[in-house]
């Protein structure tokens, strides 16, 4: 299987399956001499782990990361950083009914056709369980970015038909993780939670959007052709399970504007060239321009429902899949630290290439 490594200068390689003994990874390209706060790494994992509230799956995983190499006396050595996260609450028997049945909108069918064999216990390698490894890599990347003054804020901006329409400047972004929905607006969060509870009672699921704001990226990160900064951010977000869309800056709204309204005029402010507007989203020609970078990531409704669904088995015979097990009604709250992590991985990779 290919495609288990992300990045060029700062590479994250992950391994493991949802119901195997453990998941884990290796980080290659991390500079030596970086003082790491491993408690911050664990905090990031704690924010992603399941079973935190009634809004998420009740699978109980402590997600305690174990570092195997690349760190000595609290600092990176410059050698590969190996880490392991044991699986503790898999309950593989809950998936026995899926051995010969394909779940609608999951990777079951295409995975089996491509590789000739699949781990039906929670999707195996295609499970979102793998994203815990990305959070470890992203938490380490963020500590490198901290030294450059780069801050990343992601939060739930939309759940189903309920949206938070306030601008970044109106929100207390430091309070994102004070709410179990990861929405920094009490009124919008209340509406979103009520909708999630309603849909949960129906045995159905919801999608939504996560908004990300990045501050402190200087001019010059990114390349102008295939390695455009926004292109790498798009790939990073689209590699996350359940993501169906990505837009940065003005995004699709730009299609309705004239160029005279969309262009960001340059101006001098305190001896520095700025743009008076930021419809470019902090990136022009694939390279950061020193303004705030912002983008939205769209997530589909979770594919596993607590309702009966029509499907077929491996022989092509029509069958009914009965909903059961422990699953998220809405993945957005747990996806916020994953989006943070993938953003950090992209940015640190371009920083080290700069």
Secondary structure, 3 states (H helix, E strand, C coil): CCCCEECCCCEEEEEECCCCCEEEEEEECCCCCCECCHHHHHHHHHHHCCCCCCCCCCCCCCCCEEECCCEECCEECCCCEEEEEECCCCCHHHHHHHCCECCCCCCHHHHHHHHCCCCCCCCHHHCHHHHHHHHHHHHHHHHHHHCCCCEEEEEEEEECCEECCCCHHHCCHHHHHHCCCCCCCHHHHHHHHHHHHHHHHCCCCECEEEEEEEECCCECCCCCCCCCHHHHHHHHHHCCCCEEEEEECCHHHHHHCCHHHHCCCEEEECCEEEECCCCCCCEECCEEECCCEEEEEEECCCCCCCCCEEEEECCCCEEEECCCCCCCCECHHHHHHHHHHHHHHHHHHHHHHC
